[in-house]
Amino acid sequence: MKKLLVAIVFLFSFFAQSQIIDVVKWKTKLVQKSNTEFELIMDAQIEFGWHLYALNTPDGGSQPLVFTFKNAGKDYKLMGDTKQGKYQKEYSDVFEVDEYFFTNTAQFKQLIKVTNPNLKEIKVSLEGQTCIDGRCVQEDDNLTFKLPEIQVEEKTMQKVDEKSTPETVVIKENAKIANAVEIDSLEKIVETVLTEEKIDSLNKQEKTNVVQTNKSGKDEKKKDLWTIFILSFLGGLAALLTPCVFPMIPMTVSFFTKQSKNRAQGIKNAIVYGISIIIIYVGLGLIITAIFGIDSLNALSTNVWFNLIFFVILIVFAASFLGAFEIVLPNSLLNKIDRQADRGGIVGIFFMALALAVVSFSCTGPIVGSLLGESARQGGIGPIVGMFGFSSAIALPFMLFALFPGWMNSLPKSGGWLNTVKVSLGFLELAFAFKFLSNADLVLQMHLLEREVFLAIWIAVFGAWALYLLGKLSLPHDSPSTHISVGRLFIGLFVTTFTIYLIPGLWGAPLKILSGYTPPMIYSESPDGVGFKNEVIIADFSKEKEHENVHKGPLGLMAFHDYDEGIAYAKKVNKPILLDFTGHACANCRKMEENVWSDPEILKILKNEIILISLYGDDQRELPKEEVYISKISGNEVTTIGKKWREFQIERYNINSQPYYVILDKEGNDLNKPVGYTPDIEEYKTWLKEGIAKFRK
């Protein structure tokens, strides 16, 4: 029985290894908007667990999806950019960037306007990448949209009202519209006369479809909003400990408890006061969202001007916290609010809360500005959620101390420690300001704030903060002191430890706990790190550099990126070949190179005993015109280098996933069974030695 199970497992893994993986099923739909305008709809059904990467997934990570509309600009015009549904966002530890992707389903739409009346069909090619647990497959397909022949008699056309828009054009019943046409043999769509009521109905249905398409991204969005809420709540707690807010807690609570007719009335007034604080700050979040719009906020994270403006704002806020100046609102505004607060009742209490917000602005303003900036980068209702979290933390003590007045006796007295909190927040504002500047630099790819420069700035900022906390540095508003408290000492030691942790990052340490905050390793003066130097590899590579087609591969290894050139060189030096089907955005490929190939014994084999041919299936460079050919598999044109190597892999090994490794002799014949992702070092080493031993027989 045991042998039978082993045989079944073996057969299953054999067929799983050798089959072509078809991860995404595409369906097309054509919707006629007017006589010459059509909407091309492309629906993707994605295998469970796989990720299809979005059109705008950031550079440096997995390969984004790209649609190519054949003859666009000649027979028809593209009206706007291709629209995509809501995607999920997740940080990649391998590529050290955020990645945007779809799961289960995805929908893409492109509006076009036909300019050639004889156009019968529109061809669209797509190219992208799908991955699951680091294993990636190149996604490429060709879609065809059949256009209906529309014959309209000019005399029977209804004139369009001047107020009508292209979407609400009404065509009279005697306008002749062709029957439904088959699209990609998948479904038929019958175009009928569109009235304004039907268009409204279609719009509602379209919104419903978008909601269904985006259902898979809701959980990720909820996580982001919870993160914003928690960070904002912590920001509110920090604001409570500033000199502008902390002294107000006992004063305000005492006012409500002493001025009210009874304790119940005092508690009620304090609760109304707390709720008023929440309303004021949430109202600010609503205003920010209304000004920019939910959709616009989603794009702010990569907007250069947004990041530059917030960099400047945070620098100003940091300078204020550090004691350079005070940020205050006009006294006239405060006086008007005070007069309203004297009215009493719920309205008066609301204006008392507003007065607190205005009076404490010099301390809370920088924190609120930072939180609004970060929550706006997340998009959607982020600013509203952020302000709700912040204001909840501010309001909570006022309500709790009104319910339990005895607790106020346990509050620490105001003193120099409040300024220490304010200055510490200034150092944090200064550090995070450079995160916004880094975002702008990454988008522009100017390489002004590369990883080393960014880390050097953070080391300086956190180092200065550590010196301040340890009493070695004083600022304008600090009180004279001969000693520091134990709590301040512990915090100072923690900040010092964090500063020391940053230092190895200057030489290439990954600093994994800061993933997403520092620029990625690839955005660096020394992407391979400083201090790691294998002189043998570098010397061998430079010696072989006389061969014009050799490239510097992973770990400094000599590599060929063309199959024929690699075969020719292997014949010349009489060595076997490691054929490496890989990709620039292949996560498991990087894991193999960094964790398996880096093993000293394996690295020695790759350097001395074998010729490496690395074929990148996601290479987007165009083939020379004379090398473009028709695929035997799909019947479509192969126009890029990446497609060429993917076709080669499928034709020869009937598999299309990477990484995929084959050991060949110098004639190109397989020496042993190919393998895929093999994280076990000993297993991979045994496989390598087996192939090389067969070559030497």
C-alpha angles and dihedrals in degrees: 000000000000091000090050091054091049090051092050092049090048093050092046093051091046094055092040090055095047103044125097108246114228103188104165129048114200127208125183133208132185122209120187113220098177138340093293104015123088136174116222110209120194117189121193124202106199125201113252113275096013125117123220107199119233129244091255104038105146123265117261094045135069120336115276123230114260127193119202115198108205116228092002108163091027107061098010142006128239109233106210129326127313109274122221133190126248113301133197124247126215134165115244114218089195098054095024093226136100114264126206117210147155128234128199096350140016134179130202128186133194125184115212137181117213115226098172110070090199094058110126103175144010121220121206125185123196134196130184145115138269124196141182122189091341094310109119137195126192112241117211130153143151123233128194127202116197112212119218118235106245117199115187125181108221094213093059097046116117113232114247116243112244090237093054121105126217088260093057101047110141119210120200119248093250091062105113115235121181121245123265115295128212115249116204088331088281107101143345127236122197113206113214135181108290119221124186091256092054092048090053088050091050091049091053091048090048090054089050091052091050091052090051092046092051096046091101092061097054097087092053091048091051089053091053092049092049089051090051091048094050094046091047092048089052088048089054091051089051090050090054089062095056123104092248098056111025097066089050094064100073093035094053096042091048090051092055095044096045100038096046120091092238140000093262090055090049092052091048092051092048091051091049087049091053093047089049090056090053092048092050096052096039086051088057089053090050091052092051091048092047093049096050100026125229094266093049092050089058090063097046096088091074097031108119097208093048091053094045093049092050090047089058093043093052092047089054092047091048092051089051093051091047090057105259092124142331123256107218135167120236116286090228090064092050092049092052091050091048091054090053091048090059091064092083127210124073093317091053092049090050091054090048087058090048089050089055090052091051097043093048095044093107088064104028098037096075092046092047090047092051093047093048090050094050094043091047088055088058089054132206116061091342095121091052093049091045094053091046090055093045095047093045090060091047094047098042099077093048090056096040095049090049089054093044108026092173090070090071090073089067094055114111116246120258114261147120092319089074090061089048089057091048093050091047089054087051091058090049091049089051093051094048092047088070090053088064091047089050090053091055092047092050092051093049092041089219093143091218094127103036122170096272094050092046092050092046089056092048092047089053093047097045091040090055089047090052091051090049093051091048090054096250094114129043132193134205101275098040119121117233110263136176095201143016128237123255091245091053089049092054092048089047091053091049092052090046090052091050091050091052089048089058095055099076087055087075087067097045106279108154097230090205096186088064095051108146095021102069122055112267122266091252089060092067143105088240109029090178092052130245122272096033106101124157099190094187093059093045092048093048092048094050090049092053092044088094084081100085096211098053119106136195104256134186115322089009093293121155108252139176120216094195123069098214093046091050092049091051092051092047089055090050095053096030097234134135121252133239105209106204116194101196145144138223090235097038109125097193090048089059091046091053092049095045099039107026109024089046091065104115095235094045091045090053091052092049091048101045112019107038144042114235119218111183114191113192112212093194097051103135097193114123120249116239109267092248090057097051110112142169116265116243088210104048102013090232130121117273103217107159135060091238092054090049092057093043090053089048092052093048095045094049104033104017092232132103106190130103144258095044122158131198130176112216135183119237090272092056098255120141113254099190141355113301119242136204129205106352111174093173106098096203093048092050092045091052090049092051094049092047092057094045091049090054090051091055095051 
